[in-house]
Amino acid sequence: MASVNKVIIIGTSGRDTEVRYLTSGTAVANVSLATNSRWKDRDGTPKEETQWHRITFYDKLAEIAGQYLKKGTVAYIEGSLKYGTYVD
């Protein structure tokens, strides 16, 4: 059975992109994007919900993101999901 791991997010950057470099010289950038959903409830009252997405870029793409993704920038991002495991 075939599978697909593809995500498209169009959202607004909540803060400037953080770029750092690993000891190997690889650039890593983190950005938070907000997406909004709007609807009306049963009573007709408008509702809004904001979801925050933390996105990580690597290598040359990280450097480009650091240059262009500033707070308030609307961005179209396409990629794949990857979950990490963390140990306390």
N, C-alpha and C positions, 0 to 999 in steps of 0.2 A: 504494500500500500504506500502510495506517495504521500508526502507531507509538505507543508509550506510554513515557513517561519518568516513572515514579512509584516512590517508595521509601517504605517504612514501617520505622521502627526503634524498637524498644522496648528501652531500656537504662538503665544507671545512669551518672550523671554522675561523672566521675573527679576533677573539680575545680570550683571556683566559675567561673561564666561571666565572661569578660573582655568588658567593653563599652567601646568607644572611639567617638569622634566624628570624622568626616572634616571637612575644612575647610568643606565645603558644609553641615555640620550634620547629615548623615545618620548615624544610629546604626548601628554594626556590632558584633555580638556573636559570639564564638567559644566553643564548648563541645565537650568531648570526652566521647563516650558509649561505654561498654563493653557489648558483648553477649557472652554466654557460650554455648558449645556443650558438652554432656556426652554421652558415649557409653562403651561398653565395647569394648575391643579383643578380638581372637580368644581371648585367654587369660582373658577376663572381668575384666580389670583396668580400673577406672574411669579415664577420661581426661577432661580438661577443656581447652578452648581459649578464650582471650579475644581478641576482635577490637575494636580501637579505631577509632572513627569521629569525624572532626573535622567539625563542623557549623557553618555560618555563617548568621546571621540578619541581616536588614536592617530599618531604619526602626523602626516601632512594635513589631514583633515582637521586634526586638533588645532594646528596652527592657524588654519583658515577660519575655523569657528571662533577662535580667540580674537581674530582681527575684525570679524564682521558681526558677531552676535553680541550686541550690547543690550542693556536693559531696555525693554519696550519694543525690541525688534520682533516683527512677525516672521516666522521661519517655517518652511516646509522641510520636514526631515523624514527620510525613508531609510529603513534598516531592518534589523532583526532583533528579536528579544533574546537576552542572555541573562540568566539569573545566577547570582553568586551565592556561595554558602559562607556563612560567617560563624566563627567560634568565639564565645565569650571567654 
